[in-house]
Amino acid sequence: MHSAGSTAWVSHEEESTAKNGQKTYSHEVRMLEKVGGQWKLVGQSIHQYKP
């Protein structure tokens, strides 16, 4: 997680498995903003890929 003042962002890799066993992979970035002393999610970007 990276923060600067009232803004922050976090990125991570994700592996998801559906009920049928099929796997998907993604790189995700989420943007946050501190509003009234609480962190709020204000945006996200999801990029699926095949390993």
C-alpha distances in whole Angstrom, upper triangle without the diagonal:
4,7,10,13,13,11,7,6,4,7,9,13,16,19,21,25,28,31,33,31,29,26,23,20,18,14,12,10,10,10,10,13,14,18,20,18,16,13,14,13,15,15,14,15,16,18,21,22,25,24
4,7,10,11,9,5,5,6,9,12,16,19,22,24,28,31,34,36,34,32,29,26,23,20,16,14,11,11,10,10,12,13,17,19,17,16,13,15,14,15,15,15,16,18,20,22,24,27,26
4,6,8,6,4,7,9,12,15,19,21,25,27,31,33,36,38,36,35,31,29,26,23,19,17,13,12,10,9,9,10,14,16,14,14,11,13,13,14,15,15,17,20,22,25,27,30,29
4,6,6,6,9,12,15,19,22,25,29,30,34,36,39,42,40,38,35,32,29,25,22,20,16,14,12,11,10,10,14,16,14,15,13,14,15,15,16,18,19,22,24,28,29,33,32
4,6,8,12,15,18,21,25,27,31,32,36,38,41,43,42,40,37,34,31,28,25,22,18,16,13,11,9,8,11,13,12,13,11,14,15,15,17,19,21,24,27,30,32,36,35
4,7,11,14,17,21,24,26,30,31,34,36,39,41,40,39,36,33,30,27,24,21,17,14,11,8,6,5,8,10,9,10,8,10,12,12,14,17,20,23,25,29,31,35,35
4,7,11,14,18,21,23,27,28,31,33,36,38,37,35,32,29,27,23,20,17,13,11,8,6,5,6,10,13,12,11,9,9,10,10,11,13,16,19,22,25,27,31,31
4,7,11,14,18,19,23,25,28,30,33,36,34,32,29,26,24,20,17,14,11,8,6,5,6,8,12,15,13,12,9,10,10,10,11,12,14,17,19,22,25,28,28
4,7,10,14,16,20,21,25,27,30,32,31,29,26,23,20,17,13,10,7,6,4,6,9,11,15,18,16,14,11,11,9,10,9,9,11,13,16,19,21,24,24
4,7,11,13,17,18,22,24,28,30,28,26,23,20,17,14,11,8,6,5,7,8,12,14,17,20,18,16,12,13,11,12,11,10,11,12,14,17,19,22,21
4,7,10,14,16,20,22,25,27,25,23,20,17,14,11,7,5,4,6,9,11,15,18,21,24,22,19,16,16,13,14,12,10,9,10,11,13,15,18,18
4,6,10,13,16,19,23,24,22,20,17,14,11,8,6,5,7,9,12,14,18,20,23,26,25,22,18,18,15,17,14,11,11,10,11,12,13,16,15
4,7,10,14,17,20,21,19,17,13,11,7,6,5,6,9,12,15,18,21,24,27,30,28,25,21,21,18,19,17,13,12,10,10,10,10,12,11
4,6,10,13,16,18,15,14,10,8,6,5,6,7,11,13,17,19,23,25,27,30,29,25,22,21,18,20,17,14,13,10,10,9,10,12,12
4,7,10,13,14,12,10,7,6,5,7,9,11,14,16,20,22,26,28,31,33,32,28,25,24,21,23,20,17,15,12,12,10,10,11,10
4,7,10,11,9,8,6,5,6,8,11,12,16,17,21,23,27,29,31,33,32,29,26,24,21,23,21,17,16,13,13,11,12,12,13
4,7,8,6,6,4,7,9,12,15,16,20,21,25,27,30,32,34,36,35,32,29,27,24,26,24,21,19,16,16,13,14,14,14
4,5,5,5,6,8,11,14,17,18,21,23,26,28,31,34,35,37,36,33,30,28,25,27,25,22,21,17,17,15,16,15,17
4,5,7,10,12,15,18,21,22,25,26,29,31,34,36,37,39,39,35,32,31,28,30,28,25,24,21,21,18,19,19,20
4,6,9,12,15,18,22,23,27,28,31,33,37,39,40,42,42,38,35,33,30,32,30,27,25,22,22,18,19,18,19
4,6,10,13,16,20,21,25,26,30,32,36,38,39,42,41,37,34,33,30,32,29,26,24,21,20,17,17,15,16
4,7,10,14,17,19,23,25,28,31,34,37,38,41,40,36,33,32,28,30,27,24,22,18,17,14,14,12,13
4,7,10,14,16,20,22,25,28,31,34,36,39,37,34,31,29,26,27,25,21,19,15,14,11,11,10,11
4,7,11,13,16,19,22,25,29,31,33,36,35,32,28,27,23,24,21,18,16,12,11,7,8,8,9
4,7,10,14,16,20,23,26,29,31,35,33,30,27,25,22,23,20,16,14,10,8,6,6,6,7
4,6,10,13,16,19,23,26,28,31,30,27,24,22,19,19,16,12,10,6,5,4,6,8,9
4,7,10,14,17,21,24,26,29,28,25,22,20,17,18,14,11,8,6,5,6,8,11,11
4,7,10,13,17,20,22,26,25,22,18,17,13,14,11,7,6,5,6,9,11,14,15
4,7,10,14,17,19,23,22,19,15,14,11,11,8,6,5,7,9,12,14,18,18
4,7,10,13,16,19,18,15,12,10,7,8,6,4,6,9,12,15,17,21,22
4,7,10,13,16,16,14,10,9,6,6,5,6,9,12,15,18,21,24,25
4,7,9,13,12,10,6,5,5,5,7,9,12,15,18,21,24,27,28
4,6,10,10,8,6,5,7,7,9,12,15,18,22,25,28,31,32
4,7,6,5,4,6,9,10,13,15,19,22,25,28,31,34,35
4,5,5,6,7,10,10,14,17,21,24,27,30,33,36,37
4,6,8,10,13,14,18,21,24,27,31,33,36,40,40
4,7,10,13,15,18,21,24,27,30,33,36,39,39
4,6,10,12,15,18,21,24,27,29,32,36,36
4,7,9,12,14,18,20,23,26,29,32,32
4,6,9,12,15,18,21,24,27,30,31
4,6,8,12,14,18,20,23,27,28
4,7,11,14,17,20,24,27,29
4,7,10,14,17,20,24,25
4,7,10,13,16,20,21
4,7,10,13,17,19
4,6,10,13,15
4,7,10,12
4,7,10
4,6
4
